[in-house]
C-alpha cells in the first residue's frame, strides 16, 4: 500500500512539473524596437498595446519595448523584423518609400491634410501595403497617424522663396525631394538627435508634427511654428509572419484584438495631441503662425507637381490607390 501511495505522489509530482514546463514553454517574450522616446504618444499607445496582450494572454506573451532607437536605429527596424532578429517592431511607413512609392502615399504634400482624408487614404493604402509587406514575410498589425505636419524655422517664412538655401531636415525620400524643390539642402536627422543638429547648425528648418516639436522642446532651437498642415504621415507596427504563426491560435487572436484597439485608440490620441502640443509650444514662447496665402499657394504647387511624379513612379498600384481614395 505504501508503495502505491509513493508511486502516486511521484506521478503527481511529475505531472505538476510537466505542466509547469509546458506553461513555461508556452510563455514568450517578444523584444520590440520603436524609434521614438517614451513621452511620444505613439510609444505610449504601443505600451498599452503590450499591456493589453499580456493581460489577455495571462502573461503567455509579453512584449518588451526598446524605445528611442535603443535596440535598433529607426532605418534598421523593418529589416530586423523581416530577418527575424526581433518578432515585432514599429517604423515610419514612408521611411521605406524607396522600396515602393505606395509606402510614401501618406507623405505626399497636401494630398490628405485632415484626419478624415487621412483615414480615407489609409483605407485605400492598407491592402496594397499589406500585400507588399506579405511578400517580405511581414504582416501589418496597426497604423496610427501623426498630427498634421507644420513648419519649424528660426525666422518667419512668408513665401517659398524664404526657404531657399536653408538646411532642411528630411526624414524620408519624399521630404528629401520636397526640400530640394523648395531650394533647401536636405539632411537626414532622427528625432532624438534634433536638438544637437539644430544647435550645431546641421539643420535650420524642419517639417514635423506638434508632437515631435513639443517633445523635443523645439523652443530651445527654433522660434516659429507655421501651421501649414502639409500631410498626416503614419507609423506602422508589423510582425514577422513566422513568429506570429508559432503562437497558439488564442494568443494570435489576442494580438489581433489588441492591435485593432491600438489603431482606434491611436487615431484618437493623435487628434488630442494636435491641440495639446501646439498649446505647449505656444506656452513656451514659440510664435505660432498661420501661413500666408502666398506661402500656401507656393507649397501646394510643389505638392501637385510631386503627386504627378509620385503617380508615375507608383504605376498601376498608385493609380488604384488614388482611384480608391478619390471615390
N, C-alpha and C positions, 0 to 999 in steps of 0.2 A: 504493500500500500504506500509505504514511504517513497519507494522508487517511482511510483506513479505520480505522486504529488511533485516530486523533484523534477520529473520529466515535464509535467505540465507547467511548472514555474519556468523552466528553461525555455520551453516552447513559447510561453507568453512573453518572456524577455526578448526572445529572438524576433517575435512578431513586432514588439514595440520598437526594437532597434531598427528592424526593417522598414517600418512605417516612417520612423524618423529619418532614415536615409532617403526614402522616397520623397518625403516633403522637402528635405534639403536639396535633393537633386532637381526637384521641380522649381525651386526658388531661383530667381535670376536677378542680377543687377546689370542694367544697361548704362554704360557711360554715354553721356550726351553732350557734345560740344555745342556751344552757342557763341555767337560773335559779340554780343552786347553785354554791358555791365548789369549788375543785379537790379539797379534802380530803373532800368528801362522797362516799359510796360510789357513789351514782348517777352522779356525774361520772366517777369512776374506771372504772366499768363502761362508760360511753359512750366513754371514751378507749380502752379495749381494743377495743370495737366498731369504732371508727375505724381502729385499727391492723390489725385482722383484715381489714377491707375493703381497705386499702392493700396489705397483704401478698398477699391473694388475687387482686387485680387487677394486681399488679406496678406499682402506682403510677398506674394509669389512672384511678382515682378516689381522691381524697384528701379527707378531711373535716377541716376546720379548726375546732376548738372555740373558742367565745367564751363563757366561763363567768361565773357570778355576775352575770348580767344585764348584762354589759358591752356587748353589741351591741343587744339589745332587752330591755326590762324584762319581767318574768315575764308580766304580763297581755297583753303585746303579741305574744308569741312565736307563738301559734297563728295569729293573723291575718297575721303576717309570712310564715309558711309558706303559708297559704292564698292570699295575694296574690302570691306568687312573689318577694317581696323576698329570701327565703332558701329553699333547697330542702328543708331538714330542720330539725327543732327538737324540743326536749323541754319539756313542761309538766306541771303537776299536773292530773290529769283533772278532779277536782271543781271546779277553778277556773272551769270553763265550765258549771257546773251550772245557771246561769240560762238557758242555751240549751235544755237538755233535762234533766229530772231524772235520766235514766239515767246521765248523766255523773257524777252525785254518789252513785251507789249505794254505792260503796265507802267513803264518808264518813258513812254513816248510823250514828249512835252505837249500838254494841253489837249490830249485825247480824252482822258477821263479826269475831271478836275473836282469832283464831289463824290460823296460816298455812294449815292445811288448809281451813278455811272460806273464807279469803280467796281461795284458788285455785279453790274451787268457785264463788265469787261471780264471779271473773273469767271463768271458763268460760261462765257464764250471761250476763255483761255484754258480753263481747267481740264477739259477732256483731252485737249491736244498736249498740254503739259504732262498729264498722266501717262499718255501713250509714249511720249518721248522718254520720260524717266523709266517707264516699264522696260524699255529696250536696254536700259543700263542697270537693270536689276534693282531698281528703286521704286518705292510706292509713296506718293504724297499722302500725308495724313491730314494736314490742315494748313491754311494760309491766312495771314492777317495783314491788313494794310497799315502803313504809316500814315500819320496825318498829312494833309496836303503840303507839298514842299514849298518852302519860301526861300528868299534870297538874303544871305548874310554878308554884309560888307562893312568896311571901315569908313565909308562915306555914303552920302545919299546918291542913289542911282536914278536918274531921271529918264535916260534913254539907253538903248542898247549900246550906243557908241561909248557910253561911260564905262563899259566893261572891257573895252579893248585893252589888251596888254596886261590884264590882271591875271595873277597866278590863281588858277581856279581848281578847287578840289573836285576830282572826278572819281566816283566810286564804282562806276560800271562803264562798259563801252558806249552806251547811249549818251551818258553825261559827258564822256570824253569828246564825243563828236559834237555835242551841244556847245561845249566850251570852245572848241575850235571854230565853230560857226559864228560865235559872238566875238571872236578875236581874242579870246583868252588863252592862257597857257595851262593845259590840264595837268594835274598832278594827283596820283592816287594816294589817299591817306585814309587809314581806318579810324573809326570813331575814337578809340582810346588814345590815339596819337594827335587828335585835333589841337588841343591847347599848345603843345610843343611846336606843331607845324606852323601855326599862326604866329607864335612868339618868335620863332626863328626866321620868319618870312618865307617859309617854304610854300605857303598858300596865303592868299589875301582875301579870298571870297569863296563862298560855297552855297549850294542849294541843298537844303535838307529840311527835315521836319522840325516843328517846335519841340518835339520830344528830345531829339538829339541836341538841339540848341540849349534847352534848359538843363538837361542832364550833364552836358559838357561845360556848363557855365560860360556860355558864349559871350556874355557881357564882359568877361575878362580879356577878350581879344578882338571883338568887333563892336561896332556901335549901332548899326542899323539892321533892322529886320524888315524886309519888304514882302508883303503878303501876296505873292504872285499866284499862289495855288497852282503850281505847274503840273503836278501829277500826284497820284497816290500809289507809290510802289509798295510791293508786298514782300514779306518774308514767307518762307515755306518750311515746314517740318516734314522730313522724309525719313522712311525706314528702309533698311536693307531687306529685300523680299525673302531671302533665305533665312535671315534671323527671325522675321515675322512668322514664317511658316513653321519654324521649330516650336513656336509657342502652342500650348494647349488651346483648343478652339474657344474655350470660355475666356481665356486671357486675351486672345485675339479680339474677341467681341468687346472686352473691357477697354482695350486700347482704342478701338474704333469709336466707341461711345464717348470716351474721354476726349478724343480728337474732335468729334462733332461739337461737343460742348465748348472746347477751347476755341474753335473757329468762331462760333457765335459770340462767345464772351469777348474774344479779342477784338472783333469789329466794334463792339460797344465801348470797350476800353479805349480804342483808338479815337472814337468820336469825343469822348470825355477828355481825352488827353489834349486835343487841339486847343480848346479854350483855356484849360488849366495851365498848360505850359507856356502859352503865349502871355498869359497874365503874369506868370513868374518872371519871364524875361522883361516885361514892362516894369514890374516892381523893382527889378534890379538895375534899372537905368537904361535899358536898351530903348532905342527910338523905334517904335512900331509904325511903319509907313504903309499907306495904301498906294499901290503903284499908279503912276500917271498913265493916262490913255496912250500917250506916245510910247512909253516903255512896253505896255501890254501889246500894242499893235506890232512892235518890232519882234517881241518874243513869240507871239502867235504866228507870225510869218515864218519864223525859223521852225516852229513846231510843225507847220503844214508841210514845209519842204522836207523835214525829217521823216514825216509819216509816209510821204510818197516814196522816199528811198527805202524806208523800212518795208513797205508793202512789196516793193520789187524784190528785195532780198528774201523776204519771207515766203514768196511764191504762193502755191496753192493753199498751204496751211494758213498763211497770213490773210489771204483773200477770204477763206472760210471763217476765220476768226472775226474779221471786220464785218462780214455779212451777218454773222450771228449777233454781234454786238449792236449793229445798227437796226436790227429788226424791232 
